[in-house]
Amino acid sequence: MVNAMTKLPESLRAIYSFEPKSFTTAGGAKLSYLDEGPRNDEAVLMLHGNPTWSFFYRDVVRSLSPSMRCIVPDHIGMGLSEKPENYDYSLGTRIADIEALVASLGLKKIHLIVHDWGGAIGFGFATRHPELIGRMVILNTAAFFSTHIPKRIALCRAGFFGKWLVRGLNGFAGPASWMSTVRPLAPEVKRGFLFPYDSWANRVAVHRFVQDIPMCACHATRQVLDGIEAKLPLLADREKIILWGGKDFCFNDHFLKRWREIYPQAPVQRYADAGHYVLEDAGDDARQRIRDFITSKTL
């Protein structure tokens, strides 16, 4: 996976200046991850969603890594990780991949930052291992069932047409690069988000993530998600903050309302002029809030 860095153009190396490491999952695929900062058994674990990768957290890593260990995986099929055609791209397996990575690193305390699918994956991990969890940052995500799905995402689930749209026409990752922010991304940042998803083969997990959204009780992932939702109260006493983009076309304020119901004590910063990629639109303010929250001795 370090070799994958040799394919990064210099313009991306300038803004993603890390040396990824590699971990082999139980399924035999190589998972790329960042391990930045001091080598302590306490770390900040940042989990991305679809169609992003560890690039989404690049500035948070730079902000935190002088004082905190930062672990940022690319889920299998995403970012610089391997992209096998035949892999169990399900929520349950993604949680297991994170469990195995954390165990391999010997981490004893984890502060969690989650976004998009990273919420279900991260809270899936956290509810299985609450003894490891410290502080938590929630960014435009969900870890509970909802019937809400934008029509444009539902279209990407429509049989072969959806597969052709996502994998053939890049009709998910491509539009996300301009629909997920209020302010246009700088050209080099847009290239960074899209870099790993440049072909039919490299977009396999982008499509599988969309397919794994459990919109009915019969979906295999629905049982996993319901189990996570039922255990969210186990983490009620953990310190949390919620940073939310108010103009998210996918994880809209319906999801924010639900988080407030689940964790009513968690402070909320809602950015009215930020989209789904809240760290891009909210910029320095969001990063400063995260750093202050994660590194403060008392709150």
Secondary structure, DSSP 8 states (H G I E B T S, - for coil): -GGGGGGS-HHHHTT-----EEEE-TTS-EEEEEEES---SEEEEEE--SS--GGGGHHHHHHHTTTSEEEEE--TTSTTS---SSS--SHHHHHHHHHHHHHHHT-SEEEEEEEEHHHHHHHHHHHH-GGGEEEEEEEEE-SS------HHHHHTTSHHHHHIIIIIS-TTHHHHHHHS-SS---HHHHHHHHTT--STGGGHHHHHHHHT---STTSHHHHHHHHHHHHGGGGTTS-EEEEEETT-SSS-HHHHHHHHHH-TTS-EEEETT--SSHHHHHHHHHHHHHHHHHH-S--
